[in-house]
Amino acid sequence: MSDTVIEARGLDLVFPTADTPVHALKDVDLTVRQGEFVSFIGPSGCGKTTLLRVIADLEQPTGGTILVNGMTPDAARRARAYGYVFQAAALYPWRTIEKNVALPLEIMGFDKAERRRRVEAGLELVGLAGFGRKFPWQLSGGMQQRASIARALAFDPQLLLMDEPFGALDEIVRDRLNEELLRLWAKTRKTVIFVTHSIPEAVFLSTRIVVMSPRPGRIHEIIDCDLGAERPLEIRETPRFLEIAHRVREGLRLGHGYD
């Protein structure tokens, strides 16, 4: 069985507009293997989120091919192949945290006992045990995002798509959630695709970093991030971390001149 989770070849996406069409993605080639943590980084408008949305079947490409778990994105979506974490937690304010986490399980028809088991396990996994009966407004922004991660993992997808989930949080909370996300990834061995604007975040989390150029969004460079499995926050001060961060920064700078 192939360990390829995502396979994109010559991917293009053009948005029609009233005047000039917007070329969002151009000639994107990308392979992601099972268990990788791959970050997309680039300037605003470079197509990072658009590429994530193509993988999730929320946008349809106008050229090239893409497979998710060997299927079209549409088939992968119908097969519940991935969980999606948005920039905002997107929790329903009238539902408790446990009922928010249980929502996809209700939609999929899991029985009540199995929903309860999965919700309890999910809240434990993200450090929210004991908060299930709280409402979103009673939790901090970081706790709300952890609840949204638990919801995305509730039905046990092998692929987790994350669209800049910590971008609106302060640096201290963001650092803590970065650590917790690495712990969660190590425990579950999910394949993670992560969109970010932060170079330190991309280097700290990733096994590979996809550096994208400005519109039309193209992959300028893919950088291996060989920092090992154990990554305390202090690793950000090591020579190897700084070397990789410098390479990403240079890639972003050169990508602006990509022609």
C-alpha positions as CSV (number, residue, x, y, z in Angstrom):
1,M,0.0,0.0,0.0
2,S,1.4,3.4,-0.9
3,D,2.3,5.8,1.9
4,T,1.6,8.8,-0.4
5,V,-1.1,11.0,1.2
6,I,-1.1,13.9,-1.2
7,E,0.1,13.9,-4.8
8,A,-0.3,17.1,-6.8
9,R,1.1,17.5,-10.4
10,G,1.0,20.7,-12.5
11,L,-1.8,22.1,-10.3
12,D,-3.3,25.4,-11.5
13,L,-6.2,27.5,-10.2
14,V,-7.6,30.6,-11.8
15,F,-10.4,32.5,-10.2
16,P,-12.6,34.3,-12.8
17,T,-13.4,37.9,-11.9
18,A,-15.4,40.7,-13.5
19,D,-12.2,42.1,-15.1
20,T,-8.8,40.3,-15.0
21,P,-8.8,36.6,-13.9
22,V,-6.8,35.9,-10.7
23,H,-4.1,33.2,-11.1
24,A,-4.0,31.8,-7.6
25,L,-1.9,28.7,-8.2
26,K,0.4,27.7,-11.0
27,D,2.3,24.5,-11.8
28,V,2.3,23.2,-8.2
29,D,4.0,19.8,-7.8
30,L,3.9,18.3,-4.3
31,T,4.1,14.9,-2.7
32,V,3.3,14.4,1.0
33,R,4.0,11.1,2.7
34,Q,2.2,9.4,5.6
35,G,3.2,10.9,9.0
36,E,4.9,14.0,7.7
37,F,4.3,17.5,9.2
38,V,4.5,19.9,6.2
39,S,4.1,23.6,6.6
40,F,3.1,26.1,3.8
41,I,4.7,29.5,4.2
42,G,4.7,32.6,2.0
43,P,3.5,36.2,1.7
44,S,-0.1,37.1,2.0
45,G,-2.0,36.2,-1.2
46,C,0.5,33.5,-2.4
47,G,-2.0,30.7,-2.4
48,K,-1.1,28.9,0.9
49,T,-4.7,28.7,2.0
50,T,-6.0,28.2,-1.5
51,L,-3.8,25.1,-1.9
52,L,-5.0,23.8,1.5
53,R,-8.6,24.4,0.3
54,V,-7.9,22.5,-2.9
55,I,-6.7,19.5,-0.9
56,A,-9.9,19.7,1.2
57,D,-12.2,20.0,-1.9
58,L,-13.3,23.5,-0.9
59,E,-11.8,24.9,-4.1
60,Q,-11.6,23.1,-7.5
61,P,-8.4,23.4,-9.6
62,T,-8.6,24.6,-13.2
63,G,-5.7,22.5,-14.3
64,G,-3.4,19.7,-13.3
65,T,-4.2,16.8,-11.0
66,I,-4.3,16.1,-7.3
67,L,-5.0,13.0,-5.3
68,V,-5.7,12.6,-1.5
69,N,-5.1,9.1,-0.2
70,G,-5.2,7.9,-3.8
71,M,-8.6,9.5,-4.4
72,T,-9.9,12.8,-5.9
73,P,-10.4,15.5,-3.2
74,D,-14.1,15.1,-3.6
75,A,-13.9,11.3,-2.9
76,A,-11.6,11.9,0.0
77,R,-14.0,14.5,1.5
78,R,-16.9,12.0,1.2
79,A,-14.7,9.3,2.8
80,R,-14.0,11.6,5.7
81,A,-10.2,11.4,5.0
82,Y,-9.2,14.6,6.8
83,G,-10.0,16.9,9.6
84,Y,-9.9,20.7,9.1
85,V,-8.9,23.3,11.6
86,F,-9.7,26.9,10.6
87,Q,-8.0,30.2,11.5
88,A,-10.8,30.9,14.0
89,A,-12.1,28.2,16.3
90,A,-15.5,28.3,14.6
91,L,-17.3,26.8,17.6
92,Y,-21.1,27.1,18.0
93,P,-21.7,29.4,21.0
94,W,-24.9,27.7,22.0
95,R,-23.3,24.2,22.2
96,T,-21.1,23.1,25.0
97,I,-17.5,22.2,24.2
98,E,-18.3,18.5,24.4
99,K,-21.2,19.0,22.0
100,N,-19.1,21.0,19.6
101,V,-16.5,18.2,19.5
102,A,-19.3,15.6,19.1
103,L,-20.9,17.5,16.1
104,P,-19.1,15.6,13.3
105,L,-19.8,12.3,15.1
106,E,-23.5,13.2,15.2
107,I,-23.5,14.0,11.5
108,M,-21.7,10.7,10.8
109,G,-24.2,8.7,12.8
110,F,-22.1,7.4,15.7
111,D,-24.1,6.1,18.5
112,K,-24.3,8.0,21.8
113,A,-21.9,5.8,23.8
114,E,-19.3,5.9,21.1
115,R,-19.7,9.7,20.7
116,R,-19.1,10.1,24.5
117,R,-16.1,7.8,24.4
118,R,-14.5,9.7,21.5
119,V,-15.3,13.1,22.9
120,E,-13.7,12.3,26.3
121,A,-10.6,10.8,24.6
122,G,-10.3,13.9,22.3
123,L,-10.6,16.4,25.2
124,E,-8.1,14.5,27.2
125,L,-5.7,14.4,24.1
126,V,-5.8,18.2,23.8
127,G,-5.6,18.9,27.6
128,L,-9.3,20.0,28.0
129,A,-10.5,17.1,30.2
130,G,-13.0,18.6,32.7
131,F,-14.0,21.5,30.4
132,G,-16.6,19.6,28.3
133,R,-19.6,21.2,29.8
134,K,-18.3,24.8,29.5
135,F,-19.5,27.0,26.6
136,P,-17.0,28.5,24.1
137,W,-17.3,32.0,25.6
138,Q,-16.2,30.6,29.0
139,L,-12.8,29.5,27.5
140,S,-9.7,31.4,26.4
141,G,-8.9,31.7,22.7
142,G,-6.2,29.1,23.0
143,M,-8.5,26.7,24.7
144,Q,-11.1,27.2,22.0
145,Q,-8.5,26.3,19.4
146,R,-7.6,23.2,21.2
147,A,-11.3,22.3,21.2
148,S,-11.4,22.8,17.5
149,I,-8.5,20.5,17.1
150,A,-10.3,17.9,19.2
151,R,-13.3,18.2,16.9
152,A,-11.2,17.8,13.8
153,L,-9.7,14.6,15.3
154,A,-12.9,13.2,16.7
155,F,-13.6,10.8,13.8
156,D,-9.9,9.7,13.7
157,P,-8.8,11.0,10.2
158,Q,-5.3,10.3,9.1
159,L,-4.8,13.7,7.6
160,L,-5.1,17.0,9.6
161,L,-5.4,20.3,7.6
162,M,-4.6,23.4,9.7
163,D,-5.1,26.9,8.3
164,E,-3.0,29.3,10.4
165,P,-4.8,28.1,13.6
166,F,-2.6,30.1,16.1
167,G,-2.1,33.3,14.1
168,A,-4.5,35.4,16.2
169,L,-3.0,34.3,19.6
170,D,-0.4,36.0,21.7
171,E,3.2,34.7,21.5
172,I,3.1,33.0,24.9
173,V,-0.1,31.0,24.1
174,R,1.2,30.3,20.6
175,D,4.4,28.8,22.0
176,R,2.5,26.6,24.3
177,L,0.1,25.4,21.6
178,N,3.0,24.7,19.3
179,E,4.5,22.5,22.0
180,E,1.2,20.7,22.5
181,L,0.6,20.3,18.8
182,L,4.0,18.6,18.4
183,R,3.1,16.3,21.4
184,L,-0.2,15.5,19.8
185,W,1.5,14.8,16.4
186,A,4.1,12.5,18.0
187,K,1.3,10.6,19.8
188,T,-1.1,10.2,16.9
189,R,1.3,10.1,13.9
190,K,-1.2,11.9,11.8
191,T,-0.1,13.6,8.6
192,V,-0.4,17.3,9.1
193,I,-0.5,20.2,6.6
194,F,-0.1,23.5,8.3
195,V,-0.4,27.0,6.9
196,T,1.6,29.8,8.7
197,H,3.1,33.2,8.2
198,S,5.6,32.6,11.0
199,I,9.1,31.4,10.1
200,P,10.0,30.2,13.7
201,E,6.6,28.4,13.9
202,A,7.2,26.6,10.6
203,V,10.8,25.5,11.5
204,F,9.8,24.4,15.0
205,L,6.8,22.2,13.9
206,S,7.7,20.8,10.5
207,T,9.5,17.9,8.9
208,R,9.4,19.9,5.6
209,I,8.6,23.5,4.8
210,V,7.1,24.5,1.5
211,V,8.1,28.0,0.6
212,M,5.7,29.7,-1.8
213,S,6.2,32.7,-4.1
214,P,3.7,35.5,-4.6
215,R,0.8,35.2,-6.9
216,P,0.5,33.2,-9.0
217,G,1.3,30.9,-6.1
218,R,4.1,28.5,-7.0
219,I,6.4,26.4,-4.9
220,H,9.7,28.2,-4.8
221,E,11.5,25.7,-2.6
222,I,10.9,22.7,-0.3
223,I,13.2,22.7,2.8
224,D,13.9,19.7,5.0
225,C,13.7,20.4,8.7
226,D,15.8,17.7,10.3
227,L,15.7,18.8,13.9
228,G,14.7,15.4,15.3
229,A,11.6,14.3,17.2
230,E,12.4,16.0,20.5
231,R,11.9,19.8,20.1
232,P,11.8,21.8,23.3
233,L,11.3,25.6,22.8
234,E,14.9,26.1,23.5
235,I,15.8,24.4,20.2
236,R,14.9,27.7,18.6
237,E,18.2,29.1,19.9
238,T,20.4,26.4,18.4
239,P,22.7,26.9,15.3
240,R,20.8,24.3,13.2
241,F,17.4,25.9,13.9
242,L,18.7,29.4,13.0
243,E,20.4,27.9,9.9
244,I,17.1,26.5,8.7
245,A,15.2,29.7,9.6
246,H,17.7,31.7,7.6
247,R,17.3,29.4,4.6
248,V,13.5,29.8,4.8
249,R,13.9,33.6,5.0
250,E,16.2,33.6,2.0
251,G,13.7,31.5,0.1
252,L,10.9,33.9,0.8
253,R,13.1,36.8,-0.3
254,L,14.2,35.1,-3.5
255,G,10.7,33.9,-4.1
256,H,9.5,37.5,-4.4
257,G,11.7,37.8,-7.4
258,Y,10.6,34.5,-8.9
259,D,9.9,34.8,-12.6
